[in-house]
Each structure stands twice: as structure tokens, then as C-alpha cells.
Amino acid sequence: MSTPAAPTPRVRRPTAQTLGAGAAVLAALAVGHVVVTAFPVDERVQASFLRPTVVGEPVELRYARLTAGEPSGSTVLDADDGSLLSTPGVWLTVPVTIEAVGQPRTFGFAELLGGDGRTYTVSTGGRSGFLPGTAQPGVPRYATLRVEVPPEALAGAHLRIGLEQKDQRRDDVADIDLGLTQADADAWAADDSPVVAGAWSDEPPEQP
């Protein structure tokens, strides 16, 4: 006596509703991937908080009130120590006033974003420098930043100044539009009258 054949299982076809739900999930995953790729969360979280300003306008930072004065430039720098330094480029000097907030503050970071698309580090030593010392709350600190750059870096340049020399993540950084033009670059590249970059002081600089 033969054994009856087992019934063939019926394959259940997906309904239109099921197909629609699956397509929606795939679409959501695809969109999620695009969002993560287009807006990297880690980079946004780690980025500095840029505080834009212009020459002569104070900018309020978490740790200080900072004002950049009128820039000057020349092919010769008076380092205020008895020496004159010449350059085939341009010495750019920017006076800065710092008013510390809350506690004494020592600025350690500065860089110039050149109009040529390059970034020029302003170190705490060498030919370029920014050494304002420690500013005390209630006592304005006056200092002059100096940086040696090619003339093509000047037009459209921005100066960035912050607190920590090596790490500006998730902290305020002043982003100063220096308002420089090609005419400024051409004039300074042909000028050998020394510009002065003196030491910091708690006394306002003498007006010419």
C-alpha cells in the first residue's frame, strides 16, 4: 500500500501592504545613510564656535572680550628689541586688546587664514608671534600680533584668535575679518618703513 504524498506547501505571496512597508524601511535606511554622510556628527561636535567680527568691533568670547585694531604692513619689522627684520613678503601686524572674563586668561592660539587659501600659524616664538601674556579681569591687556606672509595672502584674510594653543575644539574662537584689499597688499609689499610689534602692556598704546 503506497504512502499518500505530502501536500505541497503553499507559498504565501506578499501583500501590497507588506511590500510597501519594506520599501519604506529601505528608503528610511537610505535617507539615514545620506544624512549621516552629508552631516558628520563627530566633526560638528568637535568644531570650534567661531565668533565673527571685524576690525574695531569687540567680540564677546566665553573667556574674554577681544578687539582687533587697524592692521599695518611693511617689508621691515621693528621687533622693539633693537633689531629690524626684513622679509621678501610682508610683515603684517595687528594690535589686539584683551579684557579677561572671570579669571586670568592667557591666549595661546592665533592663525591667519590667507586670501590665497592657505593657513599661516602664528606661533609663540620665531619670526611670527603673538605673546600677550596673562590678562587679568578688569585690566585691559594690549598686545600686537605679527605674522610674515606672502603679499597674495593679505587680500580677504581673516585672523583667528583663541585660548588654547593646541586644542580649540568646542570652544570660542574669534574670527576677525581684517578688511584687507589687494591695494593694501601692493602698498605694503613696496614699503620699507618699519612697522612696530612691541611687547604686551597694560597701558594703552600712544596714539600717533
C-alpha positions in Angstrom: 0.0 0.0 0.0 1.6 3.2 -1.1 2.0 6.2 1.2 0.0 9.2 0.2 2.1 12.2 -1.0 2.6 15.1 1.5 0.6 18.1 0.5 2.7 20.8 -1.3 3.1 23.8 1.0 1.5 26.9 -0.4 3.8 29.9 -0.8 2.3 33.0 0.6 2.6 35.9 -1.7 3.5 39.2 -0.1 0.6 41.6 0.0 0.9 45.1 -1.4 0.9 46.4 2.2 3.9 44.3 3.1 5.8 45.4 0.0 5.0 48.9 0.8 6.3 48.6 4.4 9.6 47.0 3.2 10.1 49.7 0.6 9.6 52.4 3.3 12.2 50.8 5.6 14.7 50.6 2.8 14.0 54.2 1.9 14.4 55.3 5.5 17.7 53.5 5.8 18.9 55.1 2.5 17.9 58.5 3.7 19.6 57.9 7.1 22.8 57.0 5.4 22.7 60.1 3.3 22.1 62.3 6.3 25.0 60.7 8.3 27.3 61.0 5.3 26.4 64.6 4.5 26.5 65.9 8.1 29.2 64.1 10.0 28.1 64.4 13.6 31.6 63.9 15.1 33.0 66.8 13.2 30.2 69.2 14.2 30.5 68.2 17.8 34.3 68.8 17.9 34.3 72.0 15.9 35.2 75.4 17.4 32.5 78.0 18.0 33.6 80.8 15.6 32.6 84.3 16.7 32.8 86.6 13.7 33.8 90.2 14.0 35.6 93.0 12.1 38.4 95.4 12.9 37.4 97.8 15.6 34.4 95.8 16.8 34.6 93.9 20.1 33.7 90.3 20.1 32.4 88.5 23.2 34.1 85.2 23.9 33.4 82.8 26.7 36.7 83.8 28.4 37.3 87.4 27.2 36.2 90.4 25.3 38.6 90.9 22.3 39.0 93.8 19.9 41.4 93.9 16.9 42.8 97.3 15.9 43.8 98.6 12.5 46.3 96.3 10.7 49.6 97.6 9.4 52.2 96.1 7.0 55.6 96.5 5.6 58.6 94.6 4.3 60.5 95.6 7.5 59.6 94.9 11.1 60.8 96.7 14.2 60.7 94.0 16.8 61.1 96.6 19.6 64.3 94.9 20.8 66.8 96.9 18.8 66.5 94.7 15.7 65.0 95.2 12.3 63.8 92.1 10.4 63.2 92.3 6.7 61.2 89.9 4.5 60.7 89.3 0.8 57.0 89.1 1.7 55.1 91.3 4.1 55.1 91.7 7.8 51.5 92.0 9.0 50.9 93.5 12.4 47.5 93.6 14.2 47.0 95.4 17.6 44.8 93.4 19.9 43.0 94.4 23.2 42.1 91.7 25.6 39.7 92.0 28.5 39.6 88.8 30.5 36.4 87.5 31.9 36.0 85.6 35.2 39.7 84.8 35.9 43.2 85.5 34.5 43.5 84.3 30.8 46.5 83.5 28.7 45.8 83.4 25.0 47.9 80.8 23.1 46.3 80.3 19.7 46.4 82.5 16.6 46.4 81.9 12.9 45.9 83.8 9.7 43.5 82.4 7.0 45.1 83.9 4.0 43.2 85.1 0.9 45.3 82.7 -1.0 43.6 79.7 0.7 46.4 78.9 3.0 46.6 78.9 6.8 49.6 80.7 8.4 50.3 79.7 12.0 51.2 82.4 14.4 53.4 80.7 16.9 54.7 81.8 20.4 58.2 82.1 19.1 60.2 82.6 15.9 59.6 85.3 13.3 55.8 85.3 13.7 54.3 85.5 17.1 51.5 86.5 19.5 52.6 86.8 23.1 50.0 88.8 25.1 50.9 87.3 28.4 48.3 86.8 31.1 45.4 89.2 31.1 43.8 90.0 34.4 40.0 90.6 34.8 39.3 94.3 34.9 42.7 95.3 33.4 42.8 95.5 29.6 45.8 93.9 28.0 47.3 95.4 24.9 49.4 93.3 22.5 50.5 93.3 18.9 50.3 90.2 16.7 52.9 89.8 13.9 52.9 87.3 11.1 55.1 87.0 8.0 53.2 86.2 4.9 53.4 86.5 1.1 51.6 89.5 -0.4 49.0 87.3 -2.1 47.8 86.1 1.4 46.6 89.6 2.5 43.5 90.5 0.5 40.5 88.9 2.2 42.5 87.5 5.1 40.8 86.5 8.4 42.6 86.3 11.7 41.5 83.7 14.3 42.4 84.0 17.9 41.6 81.6 20.8 42.6 80.5 24.2 44.3 77.1 23.9 47.3 76.7 21.6 46.8 73.1 20.6 43.1 72.4 21.1 40.2 74.8 20.1 37.5 72.1 20.0 34.1 73.1 21.4 35.4 76.5 22.5 35.0 80.1 21.3 37.4 81.4 18.7 37.4 84.9 17.4 37.2 85.1 13.6 38.2 88.6 12.5 37.8 89.9 9.0 40.8 92.2 8.7 39.2 94.1 5.7 42.4 94.0 3.7 42.4 94.6 -0.1 44.8 94.0 -3.0 45.7 97.7 -2.8 46.9 97.2 0.8 48.9 94.2 -0.3 50.6 96.1 -3.1 51.3 99.1 -1.0 52.8 97.1 1.9 54.9 94.9 -0.4 56.6 98.1 -1.7 57.0 99.8 1.7 60.2 99.5 3.7 59.1 101.8 6.6 59.4 99.6 9.7 56.1 98.5 11.4 56.5 98.1 15.2 55.5 95.0 17.1 56.2 95.9 20.7 55.8 93.8 23.9 52.4 93.5 25.7 51.4 96.2 28.0 48.6 97.1 30.5 48.8 100.7 29.3 47.0 101.8 26.1 49.4 102.4 23.2 50.2 106.0 22.4 48.2 107.4 19.5 50.3 108.7 16.6 
